[in-house]
Amino acid sequence: MTTNNKTTVNKEERTSFHGIFTALLTPMHKDGSIDFDSLANLVEHQISQGIHGFYVGGSTGEGFILTTDEREQILEAVVRTAAERVTIIAHVGCISTLESIRLAKHAEKQGVDAISAVVPFYYKVTMKEIREHYEAIMAAVPLPMIIYHFPGATGVSLSMDFYEQMSRHPLCIGVKFTSLNLFEMQQIRARCGREFLIFNGHDEIYSGGAFAGADGAIGSTFNMMPGLFTQMYKLIAAEERPHMPTLQALQSEANEVIAHMIQFDVIPYEKYMLYLQGVISSWTVRQPLKQFTEKEREQIKAFYEGSDVLCRHRNGIGTGH
């Protein structure tokens, strides 16, 4: 979609980013090395379930505890397996602007459709420095940029003036909005206009986010129940006034799983569920993420075996474990 001299992103190109994007997990072998076979299987499974694209290398993918080389190798593998069948957004965010630019240039070489970057965190920088961080990345590569707003993880809250300023940049096409504040999401829509894309980031409020103005969603739990969210998206996109009881029922199904998940820990929980579904070969996560005990795994497996939502997603994949 992009060219070396690209300076803007038109309305038709922005529309190609509407939909459900899985914030892709990174399967690992028991020794902690990347399991590229399972990664390819996960990509194929997600595409078969109708997702519209992938968000690669974000927090769900353990991006901040992978090496830069590993982040590049994972993106290469996803691009190769997806083979231009879906839209790919590469997360290139780092605390360092230079390291973000390195990952952005690599993403450009892979032919991805867009890049995204979490705001610089840890160091207490102002909105001015954050804006300059994004501008430096966009000056280095001619790819559409999606801001990543996740105050619960970064401790950084972006201002409405910041969003409005960034929306005027010809390559800044939207925001991954990972916050429960739907009023703020609606205000971004009101201030920045329809062409500035908003991706709902908290899966448990996806239906509410859609009514607050979100064009789609980038979600972690889509890894283990993709079909549920693509079904919600189709319902919302196809009708001017979606059938609310159906939409509420689908969101409730998702939230039953999410409510159980947050009693444990998100990334290891999702990996273990994908292992049970037969999609990946191991539930390994990198330190310092939580390592489940045998008792915890038994509790999660018991929930899985009693969950119609999760068991539904193992059909046609494998027999589970």
C-alpha positions as CSV (number, residue, x, y, z in Angstrom):
1,M,0.0,0.0,0.0
2,T,2.9,2.4,0.7
3,T,5.5,3.8,-1.6
4,N,8.9,5.4,-0.8
5,N,7.6,8.9,-1.5
6,K,4.2,8.6,0.2
7,T,3.2,11.6,2.2
8,T,-0.5,11.0,2.9
9,V,-3.1,8.3,3.4
10,N,-6.4,8.7,1.6
11,K,-9.9,7.9,2.8
12,E,-10.1,4.6,0.8
13,E,-6.8,3.4,2.3
14,R,-7.9,4.3,5.8
15,T,-11.1,2.2,5.3
16,S,-8.9,-0.9,4.8
17,F,-8.0,-0.7,8.5
18,H,-11.6,-1.1,9.7
19,G,-12.2,-4.4,11.4
20,I,-10.9,-6.9,14.0
21,F,-7.1,-7.1,14.5
22,T,-5.6,-9.7,16.7
23,A,-2.8,-8.5,19.0
24,L,-0.8,-11.5,18.2
25,L,0.7,-13.7,21.0
26,T,4.3,-15.0,20.6
27,P,4.4,-18.8,21.0
28,M,7.5,-20.1,22.6
29,H,9.2,-23.5,23.2
30,K,9.7,-24.7,26.7
31,D,13.2,-23.3,26.7
32,G,11.9,-19.8,25.9
33,S,12.9,-19.7,22.2
34,I,10.4,-18.6,19.6
35,D,8.2,-21.4,18.3
36,F,7.9,-20.4,14.7
37,D,5.9,-23.5,13.7
38,S,3.2,-22.6,16.3
39,L,3.3,-19.0,15.3
40,A,2.5,-20.0,11.7
41,N,-0.3,-22.3,12.9
42,L,-1.7,-19.4,15.0
43,V,-1.7,-17.1,12.1
44,E,-3.4,-19.6,9.9
45,H,-6.0,-20.3,12.5
46,Q,-6.8,-16.6,13.0
47,I,-7.2,-16.0,9.3
48,S,-9.5,-19.0,9.0
49,Q,-11.7,-17.5,11.7
50,G,-12.2,-14.3,9.7
51,I,-10.0,-11.7,11.4
52,H,-9.1,-8.7,9.3
53,G,-5.5,-8.3,10.4
54,F,-2.7,-8.6,12.9
55,Y,-1.1,-6.2,15.4
56,V,2.4,-7.7,15.7
57,G,5.0,-7.1,18.4
58,G,2.8,-5.3,21.0
59,S,2.5,-5.9,24.7
60,T,0.4,-9.1,24.1
61,G,3.3,-10.4,22.0
62,E,5.7,-9.8,24.9
63,G,7.4,-7.2,22.7
64,F,9.1,-5.4,25.5
65,I,10.8,-8.6,26.8
66,L,11.9,-9.8,23.4
67,T,15.2,-8.8,21.8
68,T,15.1,-6.4,18.8
69,D,16.3,-9.2,16.6
70,E,13.5,-11.5,17.8
71,R,10.9,-8.7,17.2
72,E,12.2,-8.5,13.6
73,Q,12.2,-12.2,13.1
74,I,8.6,-12.6,14.4
75,L,7.3,-9.9,12.1
76,E,9.1,-11.5,9.1
77,A,7.5,-14.8,10.0
78,V,4.0,-13.3,10.3
79,V,4.3,-11.4,7.0
80,R,5.5,-14.6,5.3
81,T,2.7,-16.8,6.6
82,A,-0.1,-14.2,6.1
83,A,1.0,-13.8,2.5
84,E,-0.9,-10.5,1.9
85,R,-4.3,-12.1,2.9
86,V,-4.9,-9.7,5.8
87,T,-3.7,-6.3,6.9
88,I,-0.6,-6.2,9.1
89,I,0.2,-3.5,11.6
90,A,3.8,-3.7,13.1
91,H,4.2,-2.4,16.6
92,V,7.6,-0.7,16.6
93,G,7.3,1.2,20.0
94,C,10.3,1.5,22.3
95,I,11.4,4.0,24.9
96,S,14.1,5.0,22.5
97,T,13.2,6.9,19.4
98,L,16.2,5.6,17.6
99,E,15.3,2.0,18.3
100,S,11.7,2.7,17.3
101,I,13.0,4.0,14.0
102,R,15.2,0.9,13.5
103,L,12.1,-1.3,13.9
104,A,10.0,1.0,11.7
105,K,12.6,0.8,8.8
106,H,12.6,-3.0,9.2
107,A,8.8,-3.1,9.1
108,E,8.8,-1.0,5.9
109,K,11.2,-3.5,4.2
110,Q,8.7,-6.3,5.1
111,G,5.9,-4.5,3.3
112,V,3.6,-4.1,6.3
113,D,0.5,-1.9,5.9
114,A,1.1,0.4,8.9
115,I,3.2,0.8,12.0
116,S,2.2,1.6,15.5
117,A,4.1,2.8,18.6
118,V,3.3,3.0,22.3
119,V,4.1,6.4,23.8
120,P,7.5,6.7,25.3
121,F,7.2,5.7,29.0
122,Y,9.3,5.5,32.2
123,Y,11.0,8.9,31.6
124,K,8.7,11.8,32.4
125,V,8.5,13.5,29.0
126,T,5.9,16.1,28.0
127,M,3.3,16.1,25.2
128,K,5.8,18.1,23.1
129,E,8.5,15.3,23.4
130,I,5.9,12.6,22.7
131,R,4.7,14.4,19.6
132,E,8.3,14.8,18.4
133,H,9.0,11.1,19.0
134,Y,6.1,10.2,16.7
135,E,7.1,12.8,14.1
136,A,10.7,11.5,14.0
137,I,9.4,7.9,13.3
138,M,7.1,9.2,10.6
139,A,9.8,11.2,9.1
140,A,12.0,8.1,8.8
141,V,9.5,5.8,7.0
142,P,6.5,6.6,4.7
143,L,4.1,4.2,6.6
144,P,0.8,5.1,8.2
145,M,1.2,5.5,11.9
146,I,-1.2,4.4,14.7
147,I,-0.6,6.0,18.1
148,Y,-0.8,3.5,21.0
149,H,-2.6,4.9,24.1
150,F,-2.4,2.6,27.1
151,P,-2.3,4.7,30.3
152,G,-2.9,1.7,32.5
153,A,0.5,0.3,31.4
154,T,2.5,3.4,30.5
155,G,1.2,5.9,33.1
156,V,0.9,8.5,30.3
157,S,-2.4,10.2,29.6
158,L,-2.6,11.9,26.2
159,S,-4.4,15.3,25.9
160,M,-7.2,16.1,23.5
161,D,-5.0,18.8,22.1
162,F,-2.3,16.2,21.4
163,Y,-4.8,14.0,19.5
164,E,-6.0,16.9,17.5
165,Q,-2.5,18.0,16.6
166,M,-1.5,14.4,15.6
167,S,-4.6,13.9,13.5
168,R,-3.5,16.7,11.3
169,H,-0.3,14.9,10.4
170,P,-0.8,13.3,6.9
171,L,0.6,9.9,8.0
172,C,-0.9,9.7,11.5
173,I,-4.1,7.8,10.7
174,G,-5.5,6.9,14.2
175,V,-5.1,5.6,17.7
176,K,-5.1,2.2,19.4
177,F,-7.2,3.3,22.4
178,T,-6.6,0.9,25.3
179,S,-8.7,2.6,28.0
180,L,-12.1,2.1,29.6
181,N,-12.9,5.8,29.3
182,L,-15.5,5.7,26.5
183,F,-16.3,9.4,27.0
184,E,-12.7,10.2,26.1
185,M,-12.9,7.9,23.0
186,Q,-16.1,9.8,21.9
187,Q,-14.4,13.1,22.4
188,I,-11.4,12.0,20.2
189,R,-14.0,11.2,17.5
190,A,-15.6,14.6,18.0
191,R,-12.4,16.5,17.9
192,C,-10.5,14.6,15.2
193,G,-13.2,13.8,12.7
194,R,-14.3,10.6,11.0
195,E,-11.1,9.9,9.1
196,F,-9.0,9.6,12.2
197,L,-9.3,5.9,13.1
198,I,-10.0,4.7,16.6
199,F,-9.3,1.1,17.5
200,N,-11.0,-0.2,20.7
201,G,-8.3,-1.7,22.9
202,H,-10.1,-3.2,25.9
203,D,-12.0,-6.3,24.6
204,E,-14.4,-6.3,27.5
205,I,-16.0,-3.1,26.2
206,Y,-15.7,-3.7,22.5
207,S,-19.5,-3.3,21.8
208,G,-19.6,-0.1,23.8
209,G,-16.4,1.2,22.1
210,A,-18.1,0.6,18.7
211,F,-21.0,2.9,19.7
212,A,-18.5,5.5,21.1
213,G,-17.0,5.7,17.6
214,A,-14.4,2.9,17.2
215,D,-13.8,1.8,13.7
216,G,-12.7,-1.6,14.9
217,A,-10.6,-3.2,17.6
218,I,-7.1,-4.5,18.3
219,G,-7.4,-7.1,21.0
220,S,-5.5,-9.7,23.0
221,T,-8.4,-12.1,23.7
222,F,-9.0,-12.4,20.0
223,N,-6.2,-15.0,20.0
224,M,-8.4,-17.5,21.9
225,M,-11.9,-16.5,20.6
226,P,-11.5,-14.7,17.3
227,G,-14.8,-15.8,15.8
228,L,-16.8,-14.2,18.6
229,F,-15.4,-10.8,17.9
230,T,-15.6,-11.0,14.1
231,Q,-19.3,-11.9,14.6
232,M,-19.8,-8.8,16.7
233,Y,-18.0,-6.7,14.1
234,K,-20.2,-8.0,11.3
235,L,-23.3,-7.3,13.3
236,I,-22.3,-3.8,14.0
237,A,-21.0,-3.0,10.5
238,A,-23.9,-4.6,8.6
239,E,-26.7,-2.8,10.4
240,E,-27.5,0.8,11.1
241,R,-29.1,-0.3,14.3
242,P,-27.6,-3.7,15.3
243,H,-29.9,-6.0,17.2
244,M,-28.9,-5.1,20.8
245,P,-29.9,-8.3,22.6
246,T,-27.7,-10.3,20.2
247,L,-24.8,-7.9,20.6
248,Q,-25.1,-7.9,24.3
249,A,-25.2,-11.7,24.5
250,L,-22.0,-11.9,22.4
251,Q,-20.2,-9.4,24.6
252,S,-21.4,-11.2,27.7
253,E,-20.0,-14.5,26.3
254,A,-16.6,-12.8,25.8
255,N,-16.7,-11.2,29.2
256,E,-17.4,-14.5,31.0
257,V,-14.1,-15.7,29.7
258,I,-12.3,-12.3,30.4
259,A,-13.7,-12.2,34.0
260,H,-12.1,-15.6,34.6
261,M,-8.9,-14.7,32.9
262,I,-8.2,-11.6,35.0
263,Q,-8.2,-13.8,38.1
264,F,-4.9,-15.2,36.8
265,D,-2.8,-13.3,34.3
266,V,-3.6,-12.3,30.7
267,I,-0.7,-13.5,28.5
268,P,0.0,-16.9,30.2
269,Y,-3.7,-17.5,30.4
270,E,-4.3,-17.0,26.7
271,K,-1.3,-19.1,25.8
272,Y,-2.5,-21.9,28.0
273,M,-6.0,-21.7,26.4
274,L,-4.4,-21.8,22.9
275,Y,-2.4,-24.8,24.0
276,L,-5.6,-26.5,25.2
277,Q,-7.3,-25.7,21.9
278,G,-4.4,-27.4,20.1
279,V,-3.2,-24.2,18.3
280,I,0.3,-23.9,19.9
281,S,2.6,-26.5,21.4
282,S,3.5,-24.9,24.7
283,W,2.2,-22.3,27.2
284,T,5.7,-20.9,27.9
285,V,6.0,-17.2,28.7
286,R,9.2,-15.1,29.3
287,Q,10.3,-14.1,32.7
288,P,9.3,-12.0,34.6
289,L,5.8,-12.9,33.5
290,K,3.8,-15.2,35.8
291,Q,4.5,-18.9,35.5
292,F,1.4,-20.9,36.3
293,T,1.5,-23.7,38.9
294,E,0.0,-27.1,38.2
295,K,-3.0,-26.2,40.4
296,E,-3.6,-23.0,38.4
297,R,-3.4,-24.9,35.1
298,E,-5.9,-27.5,36.4
299,Q,-8.3,-24.6,37.4
300,I,-8.0,-23.0,33.9
301,K,-8.4,-26.4,32.2
302,A,-11.6,-27.1,34.2
303,F,-13.0,-23.7,33.1
304,Y,-12.0,-24.3,29.5
305,E,-13.7,-27.7,29.4
306,G,-16.9,-26.2,30.8
307,S,-16.9,-23.1,28.5
308,D,-18.9,-23.4,25.3
309,V,-17.2,-20.2,24.0
310,L,-13.7,-21.5,24.3
311,C,-14.4,-25.1,23.3
312,R,-16.1,-23.8,20.2
313,H,-12.8,-22.5,19.0
314,R,-11.0,-25.8,19.1
315,N,-13.3,-27.3,16.5
316,G,-11.3,-28.0,13.3
317,I,-8.0,-27.0,15.0
318,G,-7.0,-30.0,17.1
319,T,-8.3,-32.1,19.9
320,G,-6.7,-30.0,22.6
321,H,-4.6,-31.4,25.4
